Amino acid sequence: MSEETYTSLGQLGHQSALPASPDEAVLEVVPNPHAGTDYLIRFTAPEFTSLCPVTGQPDFAHLVIDYVPADTIVESKSLKLFLASFRNHGAFHEACTVSIARRIVEATEPVWLRIGGYWYPRGGIPIDVFYQTGAPPAGLWLPDQGVPTYRGRG
């Protein structure tokens, strides 16, 4: 792919401020270099943070996002800025996890996507949230997300 393919990117290669909210964040995409081939892309965010919408206290999660791209892939700097935009955003675990998945689906229209949101305890109870768009493609190598059930995750 030529450099012109990437000239429309507004964040990669530029100073980029942290978006004030997930709604203001822009998820950018680039052409899939292997369109037509089913392969897995995994993003892991072991230090994801958001805020409790009631108390304003910070919540922490280990996110694992797996997807099979179609024609485009998520540009990783824009994904990092999008995920970081939750840092001052108040929402419950379920809302954060599923909205992240839906934004990626909206931006990339993948063949398949799943997200595991492994949230650290709030009130003594860890809350894990899982979402996927359907069954994974046949024959796809789909490794375990590698995050153990809560026993003092680390």
ZAZAMI-70177 format. One record per residue (C-alpha): x, y, z; residue in one letter. Coordinates in steps of 0.5 Angstrom, whole numbers, plus 500, padded with zeros to 3 digits. Each point is the difference from the previous one (the first is absolute). Layout:
N
XYZA
...
end
This chain:
154
500500500M
502507498S
501506505E
494503497E
496495503T
501502507Y
500508499T
493500502S
502498507L
499506505G
504497506Q
505495498L
507504499G
497506503H
499503507Q
493498503S
497502506A
496495504L
492501498P
496503505A
495494500S
499493496P
495504496D
505505498E
505495498A
502498493V
501493498L
504500494E
501494495V
505498495V
499495494P
501492502N
507498497P
497493500H
493501498A
496494498G
504496505T
497498507D
505501505Y
500503507L
502507503I
501500507R
500507504F
501499508T
499506505A
502498507P
500507503E
493502497F
497505505T
493503500S
496504506L
494497504C
494504497P
497500507V
506502505T
505502495G
505495503Q
505497495P
499493497D
505496497F
500494495A
504496495H
497500493L
501495495V
498502493I
500494495D
497502493Y
501497492V
500506496P
497500493A
502506496D
503505505T
504499507I
500505506V
506505500E
503498507S
501507502K
493502499S
498494504L
505502506K
497507500L
493498499F
501495506L
503505504A
494505499S
497495505F
504503506R
496505502N
493497497H
495498505G
497493498A
498493503F
505495498H
495497495E
499506496A
507501499C
502493498T
494500495V
500507497S
508499499I
498494496A
494503496R
505506498R
505496497I
495496496V
497506498E
507503498A
503493496T
494496499E
504494502P
498493498V
500498507W
502503507L
500499507R
502503506I
501498507G
500505506G
503498506Y
498505505W
504500507Y
495500506P
495505502R
497499507G
504494500G
497497494I
504499493P
495501494I
502497494D
497502493V
500496494F
497502493Y
501497493Q
497501493T
498493499G
504494499A
507500498P
502498493P
501493499A
507498500G
502506504L
506499505W
497503506L
504500506P
498501507D
500507502Q
504498506G
497504505V
499495506P
494501504T
501505506Y
504497506R
504507501G
501501492R
507502499G
end
